[in-house]
Amino acid sequence: MELKEFLKPDWRKIVIFILFFVSSYLIGFLFMDTSSSFVSHPLYPIFIFLIYFLTLPGIRIRGPYENIILELLRGLINFITIIIYWYLLSCLVVWIYDKYFRKVKKKK
């Protein structure tokens, strides 16, 4: 598979991208309650792992903010890198599915 074909958008990649987008924000907004009742919940480590996995590039470029312009710029850079990361993840998921699971179905 060429790079151009790997990155070419299709409906499956877009659906997976939207699932990444929605799930990361739902997990972030619904489950990032730091109250003691949620922190002691047995699924708390799984939600934390998912949040860090879905926002991996954004975590790496955070730093001290000197003024509002730099804070907005870093927020924009975080958002753009996370969007690119989600799209590349969706391309990878579709590529793995096509390579390993689609061929198995064709052989039968």
C-alpha positions in Angstrom: 0.0 0.0 0.0 1.4 3.4 -1.0 1.5 6.3 1.3 -1.0 8.2 -0.9 -3.5 5.3 -0.6 -2.8 4.9 3.1 -3.7 8.6 3.8 -6.5 8.9 1.3 -9.8 9.6 3.2 -12.7 7.1 2.8 -15.8 6.6 4.9 -14.2 4.1 7.2 -11.3 6.3 8.2 -13.7 9.3 8.7 -16.0 7.2 10.9 -13.1 5.9 13.0 -11.7 9.5 13.3 -15.1 10.8 14.5 -15.2 7.9 17.0 -11.8 8.9 18.4 -12.9 12.5 18.6 -16.2 11.8 20.3 -14.8 9.2 22.7 -11.9 11.3 23.8 -14.1 14.2 24.6 -16.7 12.1 26.3 -14.2 10.4 28.4 -12.5 13.7 29.2 -15.6 15.5 30.2 -17.6 12.7 31.8 -15.0 10.8 33.6 -12.3 13.3 34.6 -14.0 14.0 37.9 -11.3 14.1 40.5 -13.6 13.5 43.4 -12.6 10.7 45.7 -15.6 8.6 44.7 -14.5 8.4 41.1 -10.8 8.0 41.7 -11.6 4.9 43.7 -13.7 3.5 40.9 -12.2 0.2 39.5 -12.3 1.5 35.9 -10.5 4.8 36.7 -7.1 3.5 35.5 -8.6 2.4 32.2 -10.2 5.8 31.6 -6.9 7.6 32.4 -5.0 5.3 30.0 -7.6 6.1 27.2 -7.4 9.8 27.8 -3.6 9.7 27.6 -3.6 7.4 24.5 -6.2 9.5 22.7 -4.4 12.8 23.4 -0.8 11.6 23.2 0.8 14.3 21.1 -0.9 17.1 23.0 0.6 16.0 26.3 4.1 16.2 25.0 4.1 19.8 24.0 2.5 21.3 27.1 4.6 23.7 29.1 4.7 26.8 31.2 2.6 29.7 29.8 4.0 33.2 29.8 1.1 35.1 28.3 -2.3 34.6 26.7 -1.0 34.6 23.1 1.4 31.7 23.8 -1.3 29.9 25.6 -3.7 30.2 22.7 -0.9 29.2 20.2 0.0 26.1 22.2 -3.6 25.2 22.5 -4.0 25.5 18.7 -0.9 23.4 18.1 -2.1 20.8 20.6 -5.5 20.6 18.8 -3.9 20.3 15.4 -1.4 17.7 16.4 -4.1 15.6 18.1 -6.3 15.9 15.0 -3.4 14.6 12.8 -2.7 11.9 15.4 -6.3 10.7 15.4 -6.4 10.6 11.6 -3.2 8.7 11.4 -4.5 6.2 14.0 -7.7 5.8 11.9 -5.7 5.2 8.8 -3.6 2.6 10.7 -6.7 0.8 12.0 -8.2 0.6 8.5 -4.9 -0.6 7.0 -4.5 -3.3 9.6 -8.1 -4.4 9.1 -7.6 -4.5 5.3 -4.3 -6.3 5.5 -5.1 -9.0 8.0 -8.9 -9.4 8.2 -10.1 -8.6 4.8 -7.8 -11.1 3.1 -8.9 -13.9 5.4 -12.5 -13.3 4.4 -11.6 -13.3 0.6 -9.8 -16.7 0.9 -12.9 -18.5 2.3 
